[in-house]
Each structure stands twice: as structure tokens, then as C-alpha cells.
Amino acid sequence: MIYGNIQNAMVCQQIATLPGALQSAVRFLKDTDLTAHEPGKFDIELDGVSMVLQVLDLTTSPRDTLRPEIHRKYIDVQYLASGGPEQAGYYSDDGSSQVDEDLLDTPRDILFYHNNPSAPEGTIEMAVGTYAIYFPWDVHIPAIQSGSTPAPIRKIVLKVPMDAVLPG
């Protein structure tokens, strides 16, 4: 997992360290105001790479009501465009979690795990402008409520094909 904020003074250096397709994704989020964009799922192309853009209006929820998830064909680049605050949970997929729902062979490319109390889960605070990049080995739990009150959020997700960042 990689995360940062597009408002960070060193964001250009952060972006430069990423593979090309991920550079394009983060640069798109930095340069494109999606706060007023219609919600939905859209096919886009950035620098010759076909990606899926999701514009989601959500409300954060208590952690125990959310399921951990992973993807295998896509890298998720998640971005908090507005609202919040939001927390995001994460941990490495070591194979010890129990599958709750497997939709990996569908266009959604998602697998949900049961909550695993023994997983070494960390969290990050997602302030407006924060992006998190989740690879297929990164279990993640987005849209976690920060504090005692749910909050509306505008979440942008760019799905970058894993094969677009692999060599040759």
C-alpha cells in the first residue's frame, strides 16, 4: 500500500516514484476536480491505459459493519475528494482470512473477507486530497467512520489494471 496527499509539497516527487500507469492515475486525481462529477462508473483511458473510474457518494460507517476486501486484476487508487473525515483500514493478505464472498471472476473483481480480529490491521486518516493505492496483496477497508458520527464522503476510485504496471 502507498498513500499520500495531492496537497503535499513533495507530491510531484512521490508521483515520480510510481510505475507509469499509477503516475497517470494520481496525476489525474491531482489535476481533475471530480467533486461535481456525476456519480457512477466510467471507462477512461489515461496515457494509453484503460482504467475504470468510480465516483461514489458514500457515508462512513463503524468499522465492525464493514468487510475487508481485495482485488486481483486491478490496483485500487482511492481518493477522498470531499467530505469526511474517513479512516481506511489495511493489512497484508497472508492467506489466514476467511472468505465471506468471492466475486473475483466477475467484472467487479472483488473478494470480501470475514472480519479477522487477529489481523494486524492498521488505519490511515483520509483527509480531503488523500489517496491510497491498494495492490492485490493489500486487504483494505474503506469508508470507516472517524469518531462517533458518520460522515458523507465523495470517494473517487481509479481501477488500474495490474498488468499495466508489470514489466514486459
Secondary structure as GFF3:
##gff-version 3
##sequence-region A 1 168
A	DSSP	beta_strand	2	5	.	.	.	ID=ss1
A	DSSP	alpha_helix	11	16	.	.	.	ID=ss2
A	DSSP	alpha_helix	20	31	.	.	.	ID=ss3
A	DSSP	beta_strand	40	46	.	.	.	ID=ss4
A	DSSP	beta_strand	49	59	.	.	.	ID=ss5
A	DSSP	three_ten_helix	63	65	.	.	.	ID=ss6
A	DSSP	beta_strand	69	70	.	.	.	ID=ss7
A	DSSP	beta_strand	74	83	.	.	.	ID=ss8
A	DSSP	beta_strand	86	92	.	.	.	ID=ss9
A	DSSP	beta_strand	99	103	.	.	.	ID=ss10
A	DSSP	beta_strand	110	113	.	.	.	ID=ss11
A	DSSP	beta_strand	122	126	.	.	.	ID=ss12
A	DSSP	beta_strand	130	134	.	.	.	ID=ss13
A	DSSP	beta_strand	138	145	.	.	.	ID=ss14
A	DSSP	beta_strand	152	161	.	.	.	ID=ss15
A	DSSP	three_ten_helix	162	164	.	.	.	ID=ss16
###
